[in-house]
Amino acid sequence: MKNKITCPHCHTELPNLNIKHNAKQLWFIVPILLIGFYPLLSMSFFKPVVSEDLSLGEIRTKVVDDELEVIGVITNSSDREWSSVTIEAEFFNQKNEFIDEASEYVRSDISPGAKENFKVIFSSPPAEVLSGEIEPILKISGGVNTDLF
C-alpha cells in the first residue's frame, strides 16, 4: 500500500511534496542552534590548561616496600577550582633515556588560590628508582575544572 497525498481543497492526488524554507526561518533556527551548542563548544575549545593553573612544590620522595612514595604541595594560582588532578612521574636513566612512567590521582578539590597537600604512591617503579640511582620527574598532567559543570 502506497501512501497518497491529496490536496485538501480540490482532492487531486499530488505526485510529490516539496517543502521550501525561507531566510526568515534560518534567522530563527541558527541562533537557537548556536545557543544550544555553546556549552559543548566551551568545554571542547575554551577549556583551561591544568598545567598553567596548578604547580607542584615541596616535593619529597622515598622508597617504601618496593613502592615510590611522593609527598608534596599542589598550588592553584588561578581563579578556577580543580579536582581529580593527575600527577605523572617520568623516569629517565643516567643517559637521559626514557625508561618508564606512572600516574596517580589526587582526589581532593583544589580551590582557587589554595594549596593542597598530597601523598601518592607509585607501585612497581623501575629498579633504578628503588636503588636510589635516579629520581622521578614529576608533573601535573591532567585534572577536571569543576567550573565547567
DRENMAR-966294 format. One line per field, with one value per residue (C-alpha): residue number from 1; residue in one letter; x, y, z. Coordinates in pm, whole numbers, plus 50000, padded with zeros to 5 digits. Layout:
<sites>
num	(NUM,...) .
residuo	(a,...) .
c1	(X,...) .
c2	(Y,...) .
c3	(Z,...) .
</sites>
This chain:
<sites>
num	(1,2,3,4,5,6,7,8,9,10,11,12,13,14,15,16,17,18,19,20,21,22,23,24,25,26,27,28,29,30,31,32,33,34,35,36,37,38,39,40,41,42,43,44,45,46,47,48,49,50,51,52,53,54,55,56,57,58,59,60,61,62,63,64,65,66,67,68,69,70,71,72,73,74,75,76,77,78,79,80,81,82,83,84,85,86,87,88,89,90,91,92,93,94,95,96,97,98,99,100,101,102,103,104,105,106,107,108,109,110,111,112,113,114,115,116,117,118,119,120,121,122,123,124,125,126,127,128,129,130,131,132,133,134,135,136,137,138,139,140,141,142,143,144,145,146,147,148,149) .
residuo	(m,k,n,k,i,t,c,p,h,c,h,t,e,l,p,n,l,n,i,k,h,n,a,k,q,l,w,f,i,v,p,i,l,l,i,g,f,y,p,l,l,s,m,s,f,f,k,p,v,v,s,e,d,l,s,l,g,e,i,r,t,k,v,v,d,d,e,l,e,v,i,g,v,i,t,n,s,s,d,r,e,w,s,s,v,t,i,e,a,e,f,f,n,q,k,n,e,f,i,d,e,a,s,e,y,v,r,s,d,i,s,p,g,a,k,e,n,f,k,v,i,f,s,s,p,p,a,e,v,l,s,g,e,i,e,p,i,l,k,i,s,g,g,v,n,t,d,l,f) .
c1	(50000,50142,50058,49883,49900,49592,49510,49272,49090,49045,49113,49354,49647,49986,50281,50541,50563,50818,50892,51076,51244,51288,51556,51332,51325,51706,51736,51530,51690,52062,52075,51894,52150,52440,52298,52239,52592,52773,52825,52973,53199,53317,53404,53591,53771,53791,53884,54166,54500,54570,54949,54911,54687,54846,55205,55393,55616,55790,55835,55980,56023,56110,56103,55882,55838,55923,55693,55774,55600,55573,55465,55422,55200,54983,54935,54637,54736,54415,54059,53925,53857,54021,53958,54088,54433,54669,55033,55265,55612,55855,56169,56492,56814,57165,57197,56877,56687,56319,56256,55902,55619,55339,55047,54821,54519,54479,54110,54055,53923,54170,54003,54116,54433,54467,54743,54668,54900,54910,55062,55066,55222,55359,55373,55632,55873,56189,56470,56692,56442,56432,56812,56827,57021,56759,56481,56147,56049,55707,55446,55074,54928,54552,54261,53894,53795,53479,53378,53263,52984) .
c2	(50000,50333,50649,50905,51277,51464,51832,51924,52176,52005,51642,51571,51339,51509,51318,51468,51714,51994,52180,52508,52708,53078,53301,53414,53061,53038,53362,53189,52843,52934,53136,52857,52604,52830,52880,52506,52412,52680,52458,52186,52432,52594,52255,52147,52457,52707,52478,52591,52412,52244,52280,52660,52683,52429,52376,52127,52226,52099,51753,51472,51117,50798,50427,50218,49843,49849,50146,50511,50747,51112,51387,51747,52051,52148,52525,52662,53003,53054,53163,52817,52515,52185,51824,51477,51611,51362,51358,51189,51056,51004,50801,50854,50655,50800,50854,51063,50792,50743,50423,50432,50648,50617,50835,50869,51084,51333,51308,51625,51957,52242,52580,52896,53037,52743,52497,52128,51875,51537,51194,50949,50605,50467,50089,49899,50182,50094,49922,50230,50429,50166,50163,50544,50584,50808,51043,51078,51391,51491,51700,51765,51605,51631,51745,51837,52201,52198,52547,52394,52192) .
c3	(50000,49894,50085,49873,49923,49816,49800,50082,49859,49522,49629,49344,49402,49434,49281,49518,49804,49815,50136,50100,50376,50353,50504,50791,50929,50917,51119,51386,51378,51357,51684,51868,51741,51843,52192,52224,52118,52321,52632,52414,52234,52557,52710,52395,52269,52555,52841,53071,53078,53412,53386,53359,53667,53903,54010,54227,54516,54831,54673,54885,54758,54941,54871,55100,55043,54670,54612,54548,54788,54682,54922,54817,54769,54473,54438,54246,54111,53912,53988,53889,54106,54010,54116,54025,53948,53781,53888,53644,53721,53434,53481,53285,53321,53371,52992,52999,52810,52891,53091,53226,53351,53604,53711,54012,54102,54383,54455,54659,54530,54497,54543,54362,54516,54756,54837,54878,55040,54868,54902,54611,54591,54266,54274,54070,53985,53787,53978,53940,54148,54420,54443,54457,54130,53966,54076,53900,53709,53839,53661,53663,53352,53398,53605,53597,53603,53815,53695,53365,53526) .
</sites>
